Amino acid sequence: MDDPYLNDLRGEFNSYSSQLKKLNKKLVKTNSTDEQLEIVEQIDLLANRMENNQKQSVKVTKSRLKQRKKKSKI
């Protein structure tokens, strides 16, 4: 489905994913427990954003499918 809003959501998700990969690499390299704690908190925040993004994407997709069904019935 080609929808501008869904494309934006996919772009955001991909951005979060790349940030997550960078944080994971940074976490593996660091030895400081304080820095590790900070990185884990950032990872948790990104995971929550990704989850919300996916929920919104599912809602929008369902809504778009309903709109298509209504149009096809008319």
Biopython code that builds the backbone (N, CA, C, O; Angstrom):
import numpy as np
from Bio.PDB.StructureBuilder import StructureBuilder

atoms = [
    (1, "MET", "N", (0.854, -1.167, 0.000)),
    (1, "MET", "CA", (0.000, 0.000, 0.000)),
    (1, "MET", "C", (0.903, 1.234, 0.000)),
    (1, "MET", "O", (1.772, 1.384, 0.859)),
    (2, "ASP", "N", (0.684, 2.094, -0.957)),
    (2, "ASP", "CA", (1.489, 3.304, -1.052)),
    (2, "ASP", "C", (0.705, 4.480, -0.480)),
    (2, "ASP", "O", (-0.184, 5.029, -1.131)),
    (3, "ASP", "N", (1.047, 4.847, 0.728)),
    (3, "ASP", "CA", (0.368, 5.923, 1.440)),
    (3, "ASP", "C", (1.440, 6.827, 2.036)),
    (3, "ASP", "O", (2.356, 6.337, 2.696)),
    (4, "PRO", "N", (1.343, 8.135, 1.819)),
    (4, "PRO", "CA", (2.388, 9.042, 2.333)),
    (4, "PRO", "C", (2.596, 8.947, 3.847)),
    (4, "PRO", "O", (3.732, 8.966, 4.320)),
    (5, "TYR", "N", (1.512, 8.847, 4.596)),
    (5, "TYR", "CA", (1.648, 8.771, 6.051)),
    (5, "TYR", "C", (2.309, 7.466, 6.473)),
    (5, "TYR", "O", (3.167, 7.455, 7.355)),
    (6, "LEU", "N", (1.909, 6.368, 5.843)),
    (6, "LEU", "CA", (2.536, 5.080, 6.147)),
    (6, "LEU", "C", (4.004, 5.083, 5.748)),
    (6, "LEU", "O", (4.839, 4.497, 6.437)),
    (7, "ASN", "N", (4.321, 5.737, 4.646)),
    (7, "ASN", "CA", (5.722, 5.841, 4.225)),
    (7, "ASN", "C", (6.536, 6.611, 5.260)),
    (7, "ASN", "O", (7.683, 6.260, 5.539)),
    (8, "ASP", "N", (5.944, 7.659, 5.828)),
    (8, "ASP", "CA", (6.623, 8.420, 6.883)),
    (8, "ASP", "C", (6.855, 7.550, 8.118)),
    (8, "ASP", "O", (7.921, 7.593, 8.732)),
    (9, "LEU", "N", (5.847, 6.767, 8.466)),
    (9, "LEU", "CA", (5.985, 5.871, 9.618)),
    (9, "LEU", "C", (7.085, 4.836, 9.373)),
    (9, "LEU", "O", (7.866, 4.527, 10.273)),
    (10, "ARG", "N", (7.138, 4.308, 8.158)),
    (10, "ARG", "CA", (8.199, 3.345, 7.826)),
    (10, "ARG", "C", (9.568, 4.004, 7.916)),
    (10, "ARG", "O", (10.520, 3.410, 8.422)),
    (11, "GLY", "N", (9.661, 5.238, 7.422)),
    (11, "GLY", "CA", (10.924, 5.970, 7.492)),
    (11, "GLY", "C", (11.370, 6.192, 8.929)),
    (11, "GLY", "O", (12.544, 6.020, 9.257)),
    (12, "GLU", "N", (10.425, 6.575, 9.786)),
    (12, "GLU", "CA", (10.739, 6.765, 11.206)),
    (12, "GLU", "C", (11.212, 5.453, 11.826)),
    (12, "GLU", "O", (12.181, 5.431, 12.585)),
    (13, "PHE", "N", (10.522, 4.359, 11.499)),
    (13, "PHE", "CA", (10.890, 3.062, 12.057)),
    (13, "PHE", "C", (12.307, 2.677, 11.623)),
    (13, "PHE", "O", (13.096, 2.187, 12.432)),
    (14, "ASN", "N", (12.620, 2.896, 10.367)),
    (14, "ASN", "CA", (13.964, 2.587, 9.871)),
    (14, "ASN", "C", (15.016, 3.445, 10.569)),
    (14, "ASN", "O", (16.116, 2.977, 10.862)),
    (15, "SER", "N", (14.670, 4.700, 10.830)),
    (15, "SER", "CA", (15.576, 5.589, 11.546)),
    (15, "SER", "C", (15.820, 5.078, 12.966)),
    (15, "SER", "O", (16.957, 5.050, 13.438)),
    (16, "TYR", "N", (14.745, 4.676, 13.640)),
    (16, "TYR", "CA", (14.881, 4.125, 14.984)),
    (16, "TYR", "C", (15.743, 2.870, 14.960)),
    (16, "TYR", "O", (16.573, 2.651, 15.842)),
    (17, "SER", "N", (15.534, 2.062, 13.947)),
    (17, "SER", "CA", (16.288, 0.820, 13.827)),
    (17, "SER", "C", (17.782, 1.080, 13.665)),
    (17, "SER", "O", (18.604, 0.403, 14.283)),
    (18, "SER", "N", (18.128, 2.051, 12.842)),
    (18, "SER", "CA", (19.546, 2.358, 12.659)),
    (18, "SER", "C", (20.158, 2.955, 13.928)),
    (18, "SER", "O", (21.307, 2.664, 14.261)),
    (19, "GLN", "N", (19.391, 3.790, 14.637)),
    (19, "GLN", "CA", (19.864, 4.339, 15.903)),
    (19, "GLN", "C", (20.086, 3.229, 16.925)),
    (19, "GLN", "O", (21.042, 3.264, 17.700)),
    (20, "LEU", "N", (19.192, 2.247, 16.915)),
    (20, "LEU", "CA", (19.301, 1.115, 17.829)),
    (20, "LEU", "C", (20.563, 0.307, 17.559)),
    (20, "LEU", "O", (21.242, -0.119, 18.493)),
    (21, "LYS", "N", (20.873, 0.098, 16.301)),
    (21, "LYS", "CA", (22.091, -0.633, 15.943)),
    (21, "LYS", "C", (23.334, 0.105, 16.434)),
    (21, "LYS", "O", (24.268, -0.507, 16.951)),
    (22, "LYS", "N", (23.333, 1.428, 16.266)),
    (22, "LYS", "CA", (24.476, 2.230, 16.716)),
    (22, "LYS", "C", (24.627, 2.151, 18.237)),
    (22, "LYS", "O", (25.737, 2.019, 18.752)),
    (23, "LEU", "N", (23.511, 2.232, 18.943)),
    (23, "LEU", "CA", (23.560, 2.155, 20.406)),
    (23, "LEU", "C", (24.035, 0.784, 20.874)),
    (23, "LEU", "O", (24.778, 0.678, 21.849)),
    (24, "ASN", "N", (23.605, -0.264, 20.176)),
    (24, "ASN", "CA", (24.055, -1.610, 20.544)),
    (24, "ASN", "C", (25.566, -1.743, 20.387)),
    (24, "ASN", "O", (26.232, -2.323, 21.244)),
    (25, "LYS", "N", (26.108, -1.209, 19.294)),
    (25, "LYS", "CA", (27.558, -1.251, 19.084)),
    (25, "LYS", "C", (28.280, -0.468, 20.173)),
    (25, "LYS", "O", (29.310, -0.899, 20.692)),
    (26, "LYS", "N", (27.717, 0.695, 20.509)),
    (26, "LYS", "CA", (28.306, 1.542, 21.545)),
    (26, "LYS", "C", (28.265, 0.839, 22.902)),
    (26, "LYS", "O", (29.208, 0.939, 23.687)),
    (27, "LEU", "N", (27.184, 0.138, 23.168)),
    (27, "LEU", "CA", (27.028, -0.578, 24.432)),
    (27, "LEU", "C", (28.069, -1.684, 24.566)),
    (27, "LEU", "O", (28.627, -1.894, 25.643)),
    (28, "VAL", "N", (28.322, -2.378, 23.485)),
    (28, "VAL", "CA", (29.293, -3.473, 23.519)),
    (28, "VAL", "C", (30.702, -2.943, 23.743)),
    (28, "VAL", "O", (31.510, -3.585, 24.414)),
    (29, "LYS", "N", (30.999, -1.781, 23.188)),
    (29, "LYS", "CA", (32.357, -1.232, 23.267)),
    (29, "LYS", "C", (32.687, -0.603, 24.618)),
    (29, "LYS", "O", (33.855, -0.569, 25.005)),
    (30, "THR", "N", (31.697, -0.111, 25.334)),
    (30, "THR", "CA", (31.961, 0.629, 26.565)),
    (30, "THR", "C", (32.142, -0.305, 27.771)),
    (30, "THR", "O", (31.548, -1.381, 27.845)),
    (31, "ASN", "N", (32.964, 0.138, 28.690)),
    (31, "ASN", "CA", (33.194, -0.611, 29.922)),
    (31, "ASN", "C", (32.622, 0.094, 31.149)),
    (31, "ASN", "O", (32.516, -0.499, 32.222)),
    (32, "SER", "N", (32.260, 1.350, 30.984)),
    (32, "SER", "CA", (31.736, 2.150, 32.085)),
    (32, "SER", "C", (30.296, 1.745, 32.400)),
    (32, "SER", "O", (29.441, 1.742, 31.514)),
    (33, "THR", "N", (30.033, 1.407, 33.649)),
    (33, "THR", "CA", (28.673, 1.001, 34.022)),
    (33, "THR", "C", (27.694, 2.167, 33.925)),
    (33, "THR", "O", (26.529, 1.978, 33.575)),
    (34, "ASP", "N", (28.171, 3.377, 34.236)),
    (34, "ASP", "CA", (27.296, 4.545, 34.129)),
    (34, "ASP", "C", (26.898, 4.787, 32.681)),
    (34, "ASP", "O", (25.736, 5.065, 32.385)),
    (35, "GLU", "N", (27.855, 4.682, 31.798)),
    (35, "GLU", "CA", (27.578, 4.882, 30.376)),
    (35, "GLU", "C", (26.685, 3.761, 29.849)),
    (35, "GLU", "O", (25.805, 4.007, 29.024)),
    (36, "GLN", "N", (26.904, 2.538, 30.321)),
    (36, "GLN", "CA", (26.068, 1.415, 29.904)),
    (36, "GLN", "C", (24.621, 1.633, 30.338)),
    (36, "GLN", "O", (23.691, 1.351, 29.583)),
    (37, "LEU", "N", (24.441, 2.132, 31.547)),
    (37, "LEU", "CA", (23.099, 2.410, 32.057)),
    (37, "LEU", "C", (22.404, 3.458, 31.190)),
    (37, "LEU", "O", (21.230, 3.318, 30.848)),
    (38, "GLU", "N", (23.138, 4.496, 30.843)),
    (38, "GLU", "CA", (22.580, 5.563, 30.003)),
    (38, "GLU", "C", (22.192, 5.015, 28.620)),
    (38, "GLU", "O", (21.137, 5.360, 28.087)),
    (39, "ILE", "N", (23.039, 4.172, 28.054)),
    (39, "ILE", "CA", (22.765, 3.596, 26.735)),
    (39, "ILE", "C", (21.553, 2.668, 26.798)),
    (39, "ILE", "O", (20.726, 2.670, 25.887)),
    (40, "VAL", "N", (21.444, 1.890, 27.850)),
    (40, "VAL", "CA", (20.298, 0.990, 28.011)),
    (40, "VAL", "C", (19.002, 1.795, 28.113)),
    (40, "VAL", "O", (17.981, 1.395, 27.555)),
    (41, "GLU", "N", (19.035, 2.912, 28.814)),
    (41, "GLU", "CA", (17.856, 3.774, 28.919)),
    (41, "GLU", "C", (17.480, 4.331, 27.552)),
    (41, "GLU", "O", (16.297, 4.407, 27.220)),
    (42, "GLN", "N", (18.470, 4.719, 26.757)),
    (42, "GLN", "CA", (18.207, 5.212, 25.406)),
    (42, "GLN", "C", (17.615, 4.106, 24.527)),
    (42, "GLN", "O", (16.706, 4.348, 23.733)),
    (43, "ILE", "N", (18.141, 2.899, 24.680)),
    (43, "ILE", "CA", (17.619, 1.762, 23.920)),
    (43, "ILE", "C", (16.165, 1.495, 24.302)),
    (43, "ILE", "O", (15.331, 1.222, 23.439)),
    (44, "ASP", "N", (15.868, 1.575, 25.592)),
    (44, "ASP", "CA", (14.500, 1.366, 26.066)),
    (44, "ASP", "C", (13.558, 2.420, 25.497)),
    (44, "ASP", "O", (12.445, 2.103, 25.077)),
    (45, "LEU", "N", (13.999, 3.656, 25.484)),
    (45, "LEU", "CA", (13.197, 4.745, 24.922)),
    (45, "LEU", "C", (12.936, 4.511, 23.433)),
    (45, "LEU", "O", (11.813, 4.691, 22.962)),
    (46, "LEU", "N", (13.969, 4.111, 22.695)),
    (46, "LEU", "CA", (13.807, 3.824, 21.271)),
    (46, "LEU", "C", (12.854, 2.649, 21.053)),
    (46, "LEU", "O", (12.035, 2.675, 20.135)),
    (47, "ALA", "N", (12.960, 1.632, 21.886)),
    (47, "ALA", "CA", (12.074, 0.472, 21.759)),
    (47, "ALA", "C", (10.617, 0.879, 21.961)),
    (47, "ALA", "O", (9.732, 0.398, 21.253)),
    (48, "ASN", "N", (10.368, 1.756, 22.915)),
    (48, "ASN", "CA", (9.005, 2.250, 23.139)),
    (48, "ASN", "C", (8.511, 3.047, 21.940)),
    (48, "ASN", "O", (7.355, 2.910, 21.539)),
    (49, "ARG", "N", (9.367, 3.870, 21.371)),
    (49, "ARG", "CA", (8.988, 4.647, 20.183)),
    (49, "ARG", "C", (8.682, 3.721, 19.006)),
    (49, "ARG", "O", (7.727, 3.938, 18.260)),
    (50, "MET", "N", (9.506, 2.690, 18.856)),
    (50, "MET", "CA", (9.289, 1.740, 17.768)),
    (50, "MET", "C", (7.964, 1.000, 17.949)),
    (50, "MET", "O", (7.236, 0.770, 16.983)),
    (51, "GLU", "N", (7.660, 0.635, 19.182)),
    (51, "GLU", "CA", (6.400, -0.053, 19.461)),
    (51, "GLU", "C", (5.209, 0.843, 19.148)),
    (51, "GLU", "O", (4.240, 0.401, 18.531)),
    (52, "ASN", "N", (5.279, 2.097, 19.572)),
    (52, "ASN", "CA", (4.199, 3.045, 19.281)),
    (52, "ASN", "C", (4.064, 3.278, 17.779)),
    (52, "ASN", "O", (2.954, 3.398, 17.261)),
    (53, "ASN", "N", (5.181, 3.340, 17.096)),
    (53, "ASN", "CA", (5.178, 3.514, 15.649)),
    (53, "ASN", "C", (4.463, 2.346, 14.982)),
    (53, "ASN", "O", (3.648, 2.544, 14.081)),
    (54, "GLN", "N", (4.767, 1.140, 15.420)),
    (54, "GLN", "CA", (4.143, -0.048, 14.833)),
    (54, "GLN", "C", (2.640, -0.083, 15.112)),
    (54, "GLN", "O", (1.854, -0.451, 14.239)),
    (55, "LYS", "N", (2.245, 0.295, 16.315)),
    (55, "LYS", "CA", (0.815, 0.342, 16.656)),
    (55, "LYS", "C", (0.091, 1.338, 15.760)),
    (55, "LYS", "O", (-0.991, 1.054, 15.246)),
    (56, "GLN", "N", (0.693, 2.501, 15.579)),
    (56, "GLN", "CA", (0.085, 3.527, 14.730)),
    (56, "GLN", "C", (0.006, 3.041, 13.289)),
    (56, "GLN", "O", (-0.988, 3.280, 12.605)),
    (57, "SER", "N", (1.033, 2.372, 12.835)),
    (57, "SER", "CA", (1.056, 1.854, 11.471)),
    (57, "SER", "C", (-0.062, 0.837, 11.256)),
    (57, "SER", "O", (-0.715, 0.844, 10.212)),
    (58, "VAL", "N", (-0.285, -0.033, 12.233)),
    (58, "VAL", "CA", (-1.357, -1.024, 12.131)),
    (58, "VAL", "C", (-2.719, -0.331, 12.086)),
    (58, "VAL", "O", (-3.576, -0.701, 11.284)),
    (59, "LYS", "N", (-2.920, 0.663, 12.935)),
    (59, "LYS", "CA", (-4.187, 1.396, 12.956)),
    (59, "LYS", "C", (-4.456, 2.065, 11.617)),
    (59, "LYS", "O", (-5.565, 1.986, 11.088)),
    (60, "VAL", "N", (-3.442, 2.720, 11.071)),
    (60, "VAL", "CA", (-3.606, 3.429, 9.807)),
    (60, "VAL", "C", (-3.875, 2.445, 8.676)),
    (60, "VAL", "O", (-4.721, 2.692, 7.817)),
    (61, "THR", "N", (-3.154, 1.335, 8.679)),
    (61, "THR", "CA", (-3.353, 0.330, 7.633)),
    (61, "THR", "C", (-4.781, -0.213, 7.668)),
    (61, "THR", "O", (-5.420, -0.339, 6.623)),
    (62, "LYS", "N", (-5.281, -0.531, 8.846)),
    (62, "LYS", "CA", (-6.657, -1.021, 8.978)),
    (62, "LYS", "C", (-7.650, 0.023, 8.498)),
    (62, "LYS", "O", (-8.622, -0.303, 7.817)),
    (63, "SER", "N", (-7.409, 1.269, 8.849)),
    (63, "SER", "CA", (-8.286, 2.359, 8.442)),
    (63, "SER", "C", (-8.294, 2.507, 6.915)),
    (63, "SER", "O", (-9.348, 2.684, 6.303)),
    (64, "ARG", "N", (-7.112, 2.434, 6.319)),
    (64, "ARG", "CA", (-7.024, 2.560, 4.856)),
    (64, "ARG", "C", (-7.725, 1.403, 4.151)),
    (64, "ARG", "O", (-8.363, 1.595, 3.116)),
    (65, "LEU", "N", (-7.606, 0.212, 4.710)),
    (65, "LEU", "CA", (-8.280, -0.947, 4.121)),
    (65, "LEU", "C", (-9.796, -0.805, 4.205)),
    (65, "LEU", "O", (-10.506, -1.161, 3.265)),
    (66, "LYS", "N", (-10.297, -0.282, 5.335)),
    (66, "LYS", "CA", (-11.736, -0.047, 5.469)),
    (66, "LYS", "C", (-12.208, 0.969, 4.439)),
    (66, "LYS", "O", (-13.274, 0.812, 3.844)),
    (67, "GLN", "N", (-11.406, 2.018, 4.230)),
    (67, "GLN", "CA", (-11.764, 3.030, 3.244)),
    (67, "GLN", "C", (-11.835, 2.424, 1.851)),
    (67, "GLN", "O", (-12.734, 2.752, 1.077)),
    (68, "ARG", "N", (-10.909, 1.554, 1.531)),
    (68, "ARG", "CA", (-10.908, 0.907, 0.214)),
    (68, "ARG", "C", (-12.135, 0.031, 0.032)),
    (68, "ARG", "O", (-12.746, 0.013, -1.037)),
    (69, "LYS", "N", (-12.492, -0.697, 1.090)),
    (69, "LYS", "CA", (-13.677, -1.559, 1.011)),
    (69, "LYS", "C", (-14.935, -0.732, 0.786)),
    (69, "LYS", "O", (-15.790, -1.099, -0.019)),
    (70, "LYS", "N", (-15.045, 0.384, 1.499)),
    (70, "LYS", "CA", (-16.216, 1.261, 1.344)),
    (70, "LYS", "C", (-16.292, 1.804, -0.075)),
    (70, "LYS", "O", (-17.374, 1.861, -0.660)),
    (71, "LYS", "N", (-15.154, 2.203, -0.633)),
    (71, "LYS", "CA", (-15.125, 2.746, -1.987)),
    (71, "LYS", "C", (-15.503, 1.692, -3.008)),
    (71, "LYS", "O", (-16.199, 1.984, -3.980)),
    (72, "SER", "N", (-15.049, 0.469, -2.792)),
    (72, "SER", "CA", (-15.334, -0.595, -3.755)),
    (72, "SER", "C", (-16.805, -1.015, -3.727)),
    (72, "SER", "O", (-17.327, -1.505, -4.729)),
    (73, "LYS", "N", (-17.475, -0.828, -2.590)),
    (73, "LYS", "CA", (-18.899, -1.174, -2.485)),
    (73, "LYS", "C", (-19.782, -0.147, -3.181)),
    (73, "LYS", "O", (-20.892, -0.457, -3.614)),
    (74, "ILE", "N", (-19.283, 1.061, -3.281)),
    (74, "ILE", "CA", (-20.095, 2.148, -3.863)),
    (74, "ILE", "C", (-20.088, 2.103, -5.347)),
    (74, "ILE", "O", (-20.718, 2.941, -5.992)),
]
sb = StructureBuilder()
sb.init_structure("model")
sb.init_model(0)
sb.init_chain("A")
sb.init_seg("    ")
for serial, (resi, resn, name, xyz) in enumerate(atoms, 1):
    if name == "N":
        sb.init_residue(resn, " ", resi, " ")
    sb.init_atom(name, np.array(xyz, "f"), 0.0, 1.0, " ", f" {name:<3s}", serial, name[0])
structure = sb.get_structure()
